[in-house]
Amino acid sequence: MPATFIGVRHHSPACARLVGATIAALRPAHVLVEGPADMNDRIDELLLGHELPVAVFSSYRDAERHQGSWAPFCSYSPEWVALSAGRAAGAAVRFIDLPSWDKALARLENRYADAEHRYSDVVDRLLAAFAVDNVDTLWDHLFEIEPDDGLAERLDTYFDLLRGETEAGADDTAREAYMARWVRAAVADAGDRPVVVVTGGFHRPALIRLVAEATGGDDAAWPEVPAFPDGAVGGSYLVPYSFRRLDAFDGYQSGMPSPEYYQRLWEHGPELAATHLVESVVGRLRARKQPVSTSDLIAARTAATGLALVRGHRHPARTDVLDGLASALVNEALDVPLPWATRGRLSEGTHPAVVEMIAALSGTRVGRLHPDTPLPPLVHHATAELERQDLDHRPGGRDVKLDLTADTDRSRSRTLHRLRVLHIPGFVREHGPATGVDAVLDERWTVEPHEQQLTALIEAGSYGATLDEAAAAVLAERVRAADRDVEQLAGTLFDAALCGIDMLSDRVLDDIARMIGTAPDLGPLGQVLDVTLALWRHDRLLGTARSAPLAAAIAAAADRVLWLAEGVRGGSAPAEPRRIRALAATRDAIVHAGAVLGLDRDAALAVAGRIADDRDAPPDLRGAAFGFGWSLEPAAAGVTTRRDPVRAVRGAAAPESVGDWLAGLFALAREEVLHATGVLDVLDELVAGFGDEDFLVALPALRQAFAYFPPRERETIARHVLARRGLAGSGRALLRLPVGAEIVAAGTVLDARVDAVLHREGLLSADRPAEPSEVEQ
């Protein structure tokens, strides 16, 4: 007897009803379902009696890729109904698709994601023909709110039209060929008894053709399930799922948005589903203190009923009710289209009332696994560690305070950071060190129950069997994902320090050194050098002081900074604090780690000397390079790269660039400037010698440069300036102008222009200043 093929739209109540009715009527020998064939020996586990929604989470990880995917089920999923109704009818139920880790599904985050993009031309014609906005509205119009009479024929026509002559890609071709082998084997095994095949509607026409074209051979043999590749790790586990994760408005790739609405439609039919939708929206709005009157409610229901009649619906559909609610409750113009007119996540700027409508349709249901469900080792390890370290949840949550100087608390901190790195909800750090040099010796965490915690732990189990193993795998993945983004790498290294730096494997350390050695930009490279040097120098608290992994990163970063700095060109470029900081971090690495790590001080000084003398280099880098050599040279006897600083300052006196040059100098040689003989004097002469226009040009960059001095040192400079002029007074007072410095400078320029005009017009002699009344005229 030939197989009965039912093409479905995933998570469609109408399709689920058809599947259930067909199986009950035919009582087949086999029910074959699109799903991962490697779960066939665990169907009993899937049908234990969970509270839906749940999902099969499948993971795969090898040296080349890490992949995670979900096959979610709710009570109105056609695949779920096929499994449960098939089992109730005494049929042998099987999944027939390739495992989720197979390369044919590598691009699918969600197995049950409908494929409208493959037949978008046909969909566009149907949308135009039925005058609807998108495929969800079209589907409701054609199937969900219509009677089930003739449903099978309508679905077959719809999916045949959509597939048409579309050429499937190589991935779909491989999947369909594999599924067809299961169908042929089931038909051969069933004899005269029926076989029911439930797959996505896109695959149905191809499967019918492939099964019909088969001629003998090994058709009677059940296909082998592909074996997990050597060297790969992963597997499949059931996880609790939620309606929010199932909702297309929250980014899920499923064919059906608004899962709570379709749950009601599945349970009670379209009329009561529409009524519940209105009640849910009104209830949510009123709970948030939004005024919704009885007249608003009547207006919404009236509008929905009218729209349903105009659109040819026997009962109001989902969009009829939503449009009616929007017309009654939203009185102002909308900045973005109504979300049910499109697909995907809500747009920024969506009206608050509309957001509540979408939330009401989404629902808050969260699945729960049966107590006998097998769980990955990570769940058991994490649970045991949390209990052993007194970090498990308490009703209502609790605060956990940790003293990082104590071994026990430091171990507890690492456990919590590993959970954080694995994105396990319910563990939030409120306070603690943010860098390796923070004078922070304690942490404070909020630990509280979270509905998604078990799901997240099961999914994180794809990375390893223990918290340290799984966190290390995540950090290694982040290192690879960073590619040449060394800023991201700096954050990963600090997270590794918080989790325990020794978690990183030799391969990951090699990846880090290679990435640093090819980093393209000075600024981010300086940040990673700052972080690693601070952790290497100081952080005995986190156990990273003098660690070999950080030493390798420091050496690679210092070499790369000097190489990149010498290649920067652009004489008029403004000062860039991040690249200045990169040179400062390299200088610090040579001072504090050079002897231990074998950094070449003389070679670094030679590079700095060349940059300082290179007129094609940006002024800020030239100043920083001069400061680099000046600050290092006292400890490098016999090296003669330093010029006279007074002469160097005079040589940088151009108004348009002096501030940038000084920013680099001050960042690397602030103390040398303060204590060197004559440097402050020549700086004073330089600034005082500017004309009003030149001073105004130089002022912004000069202010940026002097910002490198802390307030106490700026006060020292101010006292020096007063003393040079023989003036008494407070240097601190000189730093506190009653108005902004830019306003003072602009006023000085304006005064000079007014004087020039008065002189030109003969209203002011060279020896008589203008009176206020003359200026006003």
Secondary structure as GFF3:
##gff-version 3
##sequence-region A 1 777
A	DSSP	beta_strand	4	8	.	.	.	ID=ss1
A	DSSP	alpha_helix	13	26	.	.	.	ID=ss2
A	DSSP	beta_strand	30	36	.	.	.	ID=ss3
A	DSSP	three_ten_helix	37	42	.	.	.	ID=ss4
A	DSSP	alpha_helix	43	46	.	.	.	ID=ss5
A	DSSP	beta_strand	54	61	.	.	.	ID=ss6
A	DSSP	beta_strand	66	73	.	.	.	ID=ss7
A	DSSP	alpha_helix	78	88	.	.	.	ID=ss8
A	DSSP	beta_strand	92	97	.	.	.	ID=ss9
A	DSSP	three_ten_helix	103	105	.	.	.	ID=ss10
A	DSSP	three_ten_helix	116	119	.	.	.	ID=ss11
A	DSSP	alpha_helix	120	130	.	.	.	ID=ss12
A	DSSP	alpha_helix	135	139	.	.	.	ID=ss13
A	DSSP	pi_helix	140	144	.	.	.	ID=ss14
A	DSSP	alpha_helix	151	163	.	.	.	ID=ss15
A	DSSP	alpha_helix	170	190	.	.	.	ID=ss16
A	DSSP	beta_strand	195	200	.	.	.	ID=ss17
A	DSSP	alpha_helix	204	213	.	.	.	ID=ss18
A	DSSP	beta_strand	233	240	.	.	.	ID=ss19
A	DSSP	alpha_helix	243	246	.	.	.	ID=ss20
A	DSSP	three_ten_helix	248	250	.	.	.	ID=ss21
A	DSSP	alpha_helix	259	268	.	.	.	ID=ss22
A	DSSP	alpha_helix	270	287	.	.	.	ID=ss23
A	DSSP	alpha_helix	294	310	.	.	.	ID=ss24
A	DSSP	alpha_helix	318	329	.	.	.	ID=ss25
A	DSSP	three_ten_helix	339	341	.	.	.	ID=ss26
A	DSSP	alpha_helix	352	362	.	.	.	ID=ss27
A	DSSP	alpha_helix	377	388	.	.	.	ID=ss28
A	DSSP	beta_strand	398	403	.	.	.	ID=ss29
A	DSSP	alpha_helix	407	421	.	.	.	ID=ss30
A	DSSP	beta_strand	427	431	.	.	.	ID=ss31
A	DSSP	beta_strand	442	447	.	.	.	ID=ss32
A	DSSP	alpha_helix	453	460	.	.	.	ID=ss33
A	DSSP	three_ten_helix	461	463	.	.	.	ID=ss34
A	DSSP	alpha_helix	467	482	.	.	.	ID=ss35
A	DSSP	alpha_helix	486	499	.	.	.	ID=ss36
A	DSSP	three_ten_helix	501	503	.	.	.	ID=ss37
A	DSSP	alpha_helix	506	517	.	.	.	ID=ss38
A	DSSP	alpha_helix	522	538	.	.	.	ID=ss39
A	DSSP	alpha_helix	548	567	.	.	.	ID=ss40
A	DSSP	alpha_helix	577	597	.	.	.	ID=ss41
A	DSSP	alpha_helix	601	613	.	.	.	ID=ss42
A	DSSP	alpha_helix	619	632	.	.	.	ID=ss43
A	DSSP	three_ten_helix	633	635	.	.	.	ID=ss44
A	DSSP	alpha_helix	645	651	.	.	.	ID=ss45
A	DSSP	alpha_helix	658	675	.	.	.	ID=ss46
A	DSSP	alpha_helix	679	688	.	.	.	ID=ss47
A	DSSP	alpha_helix	692	706	.	.	.	ID=ss48
A	DSSP	alpha_helix	711	724	.	.	.	ID=ss49
A	DSSP	alpha_helix	731	734	.	.	.	ID=ss50
A	DSSP	alpha_helix	741	760	.	.	.	ID=ss51
A	DSSP	alpha_helix	772	776	.	.	.	ID=ss52
###
